[in-house]
């Protein structure tokens, strides 16, 4: 490709609202342009990157026998109502009506649609297993789109679905996908960690997330360097606080006035002076239409995903102040669970108490009367109506749950893939069954497997860039190398560049020939910004000696290489860097 014919609108200034590296560089280097919040136009360079990521995904899907489909993005509401997710997806789902007034939506994921095909078409265990996938546009109405293509409302996903006869079959399909994902990320130049994760609205038993460590990510990962234990902080366990949990003096519960106290910190200050680790934090949630209470230690944070797991709720949100007032008779700031009855007929359905609180006494909690607290709370005695559960967020420095030696590290990470063992949740909801060898109808056992295509590209930029621009992994770079004639007006230079451009093309190398009449400094700067993995520069002086400059994007110094050897050198370097498809 000739740069004079390629649309690459680079920017000198960093766009004001861009903070993370991938957002800044993909805008500045002319890969992306925004259309609206969380909606981007992909310019030619980015489209080439996306095509290469997709090619790697297709090769690895083919290697495990997955078959490519292409399903609609526009769905009738009925099928989402059948699975129960029309409500579950809430405001995240883009909804619309057709001209007949029928409810429709834009697909966020495709479990329902693939399962419906399986239901209508698969009849016998002999047709299993099946692994189906597509590369498709998805829509999610994100509350706060940001960080360029990292958090968007329209994106491309490879989503795959496995259909098996039984659990061992699902285990094998899941393992095939897991390995394929590892190869995809490795080939795309991403270092990642595979973590235990919360299944969220997907349901099912087990799930693994693939996370890239970067401050641009919005997930927190807990990780033990000693044994390799890693989990999303939503699910991450620990052996509890590093400083042993400790209550105050045991005794009967007693109310005391706390006018104006609204927070844990207020109660920690004089005149009360109750340290956070001696307080109980009481939180009220709305869970599938009923109220539940969660109690954690004052210095801990509630992990909502863990409360969702403990309560089994499909939809969970903090209760509104009016709902809390109606149920407990007090406002947030003076809430507690002591003396609160829980059950089907009560205002509070269930009470969950963090398991690290077991055995503590002398604790302080709200009295459910504005301006009053209780002291002398004994968790075993006064919160006996509660269920012990893992509710707290694991923190850095706490002891690893799997090994004796390790301490947990907590860092920011970006999710690039997520795979789920769904089991029979969707096949039962939608009635997808086959006849087994005994002639009995049984629900198909399913898995689902997603990869964010743009996220892979953006994660690669987060991991591979410097002050001058992007440093693409060779496998997904939009072109293999920049070819820079440094004096475009010099006939010998221009001619040598043309000849080399042809020779490189004939050798299967994608060169971006910068044939613009620009100063060498401008060409070097733009080439660094765009970030192709290698660069060949042709200057008048070295050309007279039959040589050209060769440089990898990350190298400090260029190397002079005889013109006659440059094509084979480029081919070798690119091959080593994984630039070429494994299937040719
Ligand atoms: Zn460990």
Boltz pocket constraint, residues with backbone or C-beta under 6 A from the ligand:
constraints:
  - pocket:
      binder: B
      contacts: [[A, 224], [A, 225], [A, 226], [A, 227], [A, 228], [A, 229], [A, 400], [A, 401], [A, 402], [A, 403], [A, 404], [A, 405], [A, 406], [A, 407]]
      max_distance: 6.0
